[in-house]
Amino acid sequence: MLLRKQIHLPKQFLLAAQISDYLKDGRNLDEFTEFEDKTKKLTVDEVHAAFKKYFDTSKFVLVYAGDFSKK
């Protein structure tokens, strides 16, 4: 139960912050729900296509940190 609350609480704060930003900017909350609906309808192929369009994977950098002597 506690773990579920730990996971759920940050999501509530994020949602509250997003709604606050919409209201602060004078935007209608309908835009918020429309955006959420649109993102839920995206397919994996559409997300992959957008990723390929806007990101150059040859310029990605992977960083590994930690103690790799331990297994």
C-alpha positions as CSV (number, residue, x, y, z in Angstrom):
1,M,0.0,0.0,0.0
2,L,2.8,2.4,0.9
3,L,4.7,1.7,-2.3
4,R,1.6,2.4,-4.3
5,K,1.2,5.8,-2.6
6,Q,4.9,6.6,-3.3
7,I,4.4,5.9,-7.0
8,H,1.0,7.6,-7.2
9,L,1.9,10.8,-5.3
10,P,4.5,12.2,-7.8
11,K,2.0,11.6,-10.6
12,Q,-0.6,13.7,-8.7
13,F,2.0,16.5,-8.3
14,L,2.8,16.4,-12.0
15,L,-0.8,16.6,-13.0
16,A,-1.5,19.5,-10.6
17,A,1.6,21.3,-12.0
18,Q,0.4,20.8,-15.5
19,I,-3.1,22.0,-14.7
20,S,-1.7,25.0,-12.8
21,D,0.4,25.9,-15.9
22,Y,-2.6,25.8,-18.2
23,L,-4.7,28.0,-15.9
24,K,-1.8,30.4,-15.3
25,D,-1.3,30.8,-19.1
26,G,-5.1,31.4,-19.5
27,R,-5.6,28.2,-21.5
28,N,-8.8,26.2,-21.5
29,L,-8.5,22.8,-19.7
30,D,-10.3,21.3,-22.7
31,E,-6.9,21.6,-24.5
32,F,-5.3,19.6,-21.7
33,T,-7.8,16.7,-22.1
34,E,-7.6,16.9,-25.9
35,F,-3.8,16.6,-25.7
36,E,-4.1,13.6,-23.4
37,D,-6.7,11.9,-25.7
38,K,-4.4,12.5,-28.7
39,T,-1.3,11.0,-27.0
40,K,-3.3,7.9,-25.9
41,K,-4.3,7.3,-29.5
42,L,-0.7,7.3,-30.8
43,T,0.6,4.0,-32.2
44,V,4.1,2.7,-31.6
45,D,4.9,3.2,-35.3
46,E,3.8,6.9,-35.1
47,V,6.0,7.4,-32.0
48,H,9.0,5.7,-33.8
49,A,8.5,7.9,-36.9
50,A,8.4,11.1,-34.8
51,F,11.5,10.0,-32.9
52,K,13.4,9.3,-36.1
53,K,12.3,12.7,-37.5
54,Y,13.4,14.8,-34.6
55,F,16.3,12.9,-33.0
56,D,19.7,11.9,-34.6
57,T,20.7,8.7,-32.8
58,S,24.3,9.1,-34.1
59,K,24.7,12.0,-31.8
60,F,23.5,10.2,-28.7
61,V,25.8,9.7,-25.8
62,L,25.5,6.9,-23.3
63,V,26.9,7.4,-19.8
64,Y,27.4,4.6,-17.4
65,A,28.1,5.3,-13.8
66,G,28.6,3.1,-10.7
67,D,30.8,0.4,-9.3
68,F,31.0,-2.1,-12.1
69,S,33.3,-4.5,-10.2
70,K,30.3,-5.6,-8.2
71,K,27.8,-8.0,-9.6
